Amino acid sequence: MTAPFWVSAFLDFEADGFEDGVAFWQGVTGFALSERRGADDEFATLVPPTGDDYLRVQRLADGPGRLHLDLHVDSPDAATDAAAVLGATVLARNDGYVVLRSPGGMVFCFVSHPASERPPASAWPTGASQVDQVCLDIPPRLHDRELEFWHRVTGWELVSVDSPEFTRLRPPAAFPLQLLVQKLDDDADGVSAHLDLAADDRDAEVERHVALGASEGGRHDWWTVLTDPVGTTYCITRRKTR
């Protein structure tokens, strides 16, 4: 299977929370907002000052907010055929991209949009930060198959971490996002995902996000859980920026 040459994350917001969600994540990243696009102006891109974009937003017509991945490949149709053999389900074929669902229920897309230059971390008075990881949250009954699926689809290196419930899928160094696979304690309905940020000063970064409107949740040794103003859960970690 052909490995992706780039990866993007899509923040999919409910219609009522779209504008507030976009404004919050612009504040988090310091990125500009592109012109709206799509039949109903439902798509936009968070544009970094330098480098290629990797964070995008969508206003959903219905359903709860979520996060989905775009895997950038030379041929979305060929990548789709290979992913289907691994258990993916095709939801829609469009001009230039294909929407799929992983065996565990995670929505993702194959796209052909070109990109190659990872943006640098954003600098703040309290230190730099960057969105640099997507965590796949997987129920125990789906974990092994889903981990194998994403390993095969991406071709990325499997890396063990200190905690047994986590495994990292590490891409080539130029990629903006890596994948962290988390085996959940509870048996949720399906696979979901959230964003993680690296921060040179985790506590100061948490304070900055709270000032932007986030709510602080559980605090752990290596990460703090937050919720944005429209209900999107994410984490700020103690991992250093690149």
C-alpha positions in Angstrom: 0.0 0.0 0.0 1.3 3.5 -0.9 2.1 5.5 2.3 0.7 9.0 2.6 3.0 11.9 1.9 1.2 14.3 4.3 -1.6 14.2 7.0 -4.1 16.8 8.0 -6.6 16.9 10.9 -10.2 18.3 10.4 -12.1 19.8 13.3 -15.7 19.1 12.4 -18.0 21.4 14.4 -21.8 21.3 14.8 -23.4 24.2 12.9 -24.3 26.2 16.0 -20.7 26.1 17.3 -18.8 26.5 14.1 -17.9 30.2 14.4 -16.9 30.0 18.1 -14.9 26.8 17.5 -13.0 28.3 14.6 -12.2 31.5 16.5 -10.9 29.5 19.5 -8.6 27.4 17.4 -7.3 30.4 15.6 -6.4 31.8 19.0 -4.8 28.5 20.0 -2.6 28.2 16.9 -2.1 31.8 15.9 -3.1 30.7 12.3 -5.1 32.8 9.9 -8.4 31.6 8.3 -8.6 30.9 4.6 -11.6 31.9 2.4 -14.6 29.6 3.0 -15.2 27.0 0.4 -17.7 24.2 -0.4 -21.3 24.4 -1.7 -22.4 26.0 1.6 -19.1 27.6 2.6 -18.8 24.8 5.1 -15.0 24.3 4.8 -12.0 26.4 5.7 -8.3 26.0 6.4 -6.2 27.3 9.4 -3.3 28.8 7.5 0.1 29.0 9.3 2.4 32.0 8.7 5.0 29.7 7.1 4.9 26.1 5.9 2.0 24.1 4.6 -1.4 23.9 6.3 -2.4 20.7 8.2 -5.4 21.9 10.3 -8.8 22.4 8.7 -12.4 23.1 9.9 -15.8 21.9 8.7 -19.3 23.0 9.6 -21.4 19.8 9.9 -24.9 19.7 8.5 -26.0 17.3 11.3 -24.5 15.1 14.0 -22.2 15.7 16.9 -18.8 17.4 16.5 -15.8 15.1 15.9 -12.2 15.0 14.5 -11.3 13.3 11.3 -8.1 12.7 9.4 -7.1 13.5 5.8 -4.4 11.3 4.4 -2.7 12.9 1.4 -1.8 10.4 -1.3 -0.9 10.4 -4.9 -4.0 8.4 -5.9 -7.0 8.5 -3.6 -8.8 5.8 -5.6 -5.8 3.4 -5.5 -5.4 4.1 -1.7 -9.1 3.5 -1.2 -8.9 0.1 -2.9 -6.0 -1.0 -0.7 -7.7 0.3 2.5 -10.9 -1.5 1.6 -9.0 -4.8 1.6 -7.9 -3.9 5.2 -11.4 -3.4 6.3 -12.3 0.2 5.5 -15.7 1.1 4.3 -16.2 3.7 1.5 -18.8 6.4 2.5 -18.5 8.7 -0.5 -16.4 9.3 -3.6 -16.0 12.9 -4.6 -13.9 14.8 -7.1 -10.4 14.6 -5.7 -11.1 12.9 -2.4 -12.8 9.8 -0.9 -14.5 9.6 2.5 -14.1 6.3 4.4 -14.6 4.7 7.8 -12.0 2.5 9.5 -13.0 -0.9 10.8 -13.6 0.6 14.2 -15.7 3.5 12.9 -13.2 6.4 12.6 -14.0 8.7 9.6 -11.1 9.7 7.4 -10.4 10.8 3.9 -7.9 10.2 1.1 -7.0 13.4 -0.6 -4.5 14.5 -3.2 -3.8 18.1 -2.0 0.0 18.7 -2.2 2.0 19.6 0.9 5.5 19.0 2.2 6.8 21.7 4.6 5.9 21.3 8.3 5.2 24.7 9.9 7.3 25.7 13.0 5.8 25.9 16.5 3.9 29.1 17.4 5.9 31.3 19.8 4.1 33.0 22.8 5.5 35.1 25.6 5.3 32.0 27.9 6.9 29.6 25.4 6.2 27.8 22.1 3.4 25.4 21.4 2.0 23.4 18.5 -0.7 20.9 17.6 1.5 17.9 16.7 -0.5 14.8 17.5 -3.8 13.1 16.9 -4.8 10.5 19.6 -7.0 7.7 18.4 -9.2 6.6 21.4 -10.0 2.9 20.8 -12.3 0.6 22.9 -10.5 -2.6 24.0 -12.5 -4.9 21.8 -11.5 -2.9 18.7 -7.9 -2.0 19.7 -5.7 -4.7 18.0 -7.5 -4.6 14.6 -7.6 -0.8 14.6 -4.0 -0.4 15.5 -3.0 -2.9 12.7 -5.2 -1.0 10.3 -3.6 2.4 10.9 -0.2 0.8 10.9 -0.8 -0.7 7.5 -2.6 2.3 6.0 0.1 4.8 7.0 3.2 2.6 6.8 4.5 4.5 9.9 6.8 3.1 12.5 5.2 1.5 15.6 6.8 2.9 18.8 6.2 1.6 22.3 5.8 4.1 25.1 6.1 3.8 28.8 2.4 3.4 29.5 1.0 0.0 28.3 -2.3 1.5 27.0 -0.4 3.7 24.5 1.3 3.0 21.2 2.7 5.7 18.9 2.7 5.6 15.1 5.7 7.8 14.1 5.8 9.3 10.6 8.8 10.7 8.7 10.2 13.8 10.4 8.8 16.3 8.0 5.2 15.4 8.8 3.2 17.8 11.0 1.2 15.2 13.0 2.0 11.8 14.5 -0.6 9.3 15.8 -0.9 8.2 19.3 -3.1 5.1 19.8 -4.8 4.8 23.2 -6.5 1.7 24.4 -9.5 2.9 26.5 -10.6 1.4 29.8 -14.3 1.5 28.8 -16.0 -0.1 25.8 -17.2 2.9 23.8 -19.3 2.5 20.7 -16.5 3.1 18.3 -13.2 4.8 17.7 -12.9 8.5 18.2 -10.0 11.0 18.1 -8.7 14.2 19.7 -5.9 16.6 19.2 -2.8 16.9 21.4 -0.5 19.9 21.7 3.2 19.9 22.6 4.2 22.8 24.8 7.5 24.1 26.2 5.6 25.2 29.4 2.5 23.0 29.8 1.1 24.9 32.8 1.5 28.3 31.1 -0.1 26.9 27.9 -3.1 25.6 29.9 -3.6 29.1 31.4 -3.4 30.7 27.9 -6.1 28.3 26.6 -8.4 28.9 29.6 -8.1 32.6 29.0 -9.2 31.9 25.4 -12.3 30.2 26.7 -11.3 26.5 27.3 -12.3 24.6 30.4 -9.7 22.6 32.3 -10.4 18.9 33.0 -8.3 16.2 34.5 -4.6 16.9 35.1 -2.1 14.1 34.7 1.6 13.8 35.0 2.3 14.3 31.3 -0.9 15.9 30.0 -3.9 18.1 30.9 -7.3 17.5 29.4 -9.2 20.5 28.2 -12.5 21.3 26.5 -12.9 24.1 24.0 -15.9 26.5 24.2 -18.0 24.3 21.9 -17.3 20.9 23.6 -14.2 19.6 21.7 -11.9 17.7 24.1 -8.2 17.9 23.5 -4.9 17.7 25.6 -1.9 19.8 26.3 1.2 17.7 27.0 4.6 18.2 28.4 6.2 17.0 25.1 8.6 19.7 23.8 7.9 21.4 20.5 9.8 20.6 17.4 
